[in-house]
């Protein structure tokens, strides 16, 4: 399958949280993903592969949104949006 790697209208890809460069749509055998393509980025994060550009962009832009509060032992952690 051939993918168009241009960003759809109305969607923006957020910058890499580690180096600040804008993430880019990329293609592999499984589908399309968003990743940091900065060769100087030490982490170079990528998303999983998706069938749609919108899903890949959503995964990139919403990564790490849920944070876990650290509570004393014996209490269950609470997810915060």
C-alpha positions in Angstrom: 0.0 0.0 0.0 1.3 3.5 -0.9 0.8 6.3 1.6 0.8 10.0 1.1 2.9 11.4 3.9 1.6 15.0 3.7 -0.1 16.2 6.9 -3.9 16.4 6.4 -5.5 19.8 6.5 -6.5 20.9 10.0 -4.0 18.6 11.7 -0.7 19.7 13.2 2.1 17.4 14.3 3.6 18.5 17.6 7.3 18.8 18.1 9.5 16.0 19.6 9.5 16.4 23.4 13.2 15.5 23.5 14.8 17.7 20.8 12.0 20.2 19.8 12.0 19.3 16.1 8.6 18.8 14.4 7.7 15.1 14.0 7.1 13.8 10.5 4.8 11.1 9.0 6.8 8.1 7.9 5.9 4.8 6.3 6.9 1.2 7.0 5.6 -2.2 6.0 2.8 -2.1 8.5 1.4 1.3 7.8 2.1 4.9 8.7 3.6 6.4 11.9 4.9 9.7 13.2 8.4 10.0 14.4 11.3 12.3 15.1 13.6 12.4 12.1 16.2 14.7 13.7 19.5 12.8 13.4 20.8 14.6 16.5 17.9 13.5 18.7 19.2 11.0 21.3 15.8 9.4 21.8 14.2 9.5 18.3 10.7 8.5 19.5 8.2 7.0 17.1 4.5 5.9 17.4 3.2 2.5 16.5 2.1 1.9 12.9 -1.4 2.9 12.0 -3.6 2.5 8.9 -4.5 6.2 8.8 -2.5 9.4 9.1 -5.1 10.9 11.6 -4.6 7.9 14.0 -0.8 8.2 13.8 -0.9 12.0 14.4 -3.4 11.6 17.3 -1.1 9.0 18.9 1.9 11.3 18.5 0.2 14.4 19.8 -1.4 12.6 22.8 1.5 10.5 24.0 2.2 10.7 27.7 -1.0 12.7 28.5 -2.0 10.4 31.4 0.2 10.9 34.5 0.2 8.7 37.5 0.1 10.3 40.9 2.5 8.8 43.4 0.7 7.9 46.6 1.8 6.3 49.9 2.0 2.5 49.8 -1.3 0.7 50.1 -3.2 3.2 48.0 -4.1 2.7 44.3 -2.6 5.2 41.9 -5.1 7.5 40.2 -4.8 8.4 36.5 -5.1 12.1 35.8 -6.1 13.4 32.4 
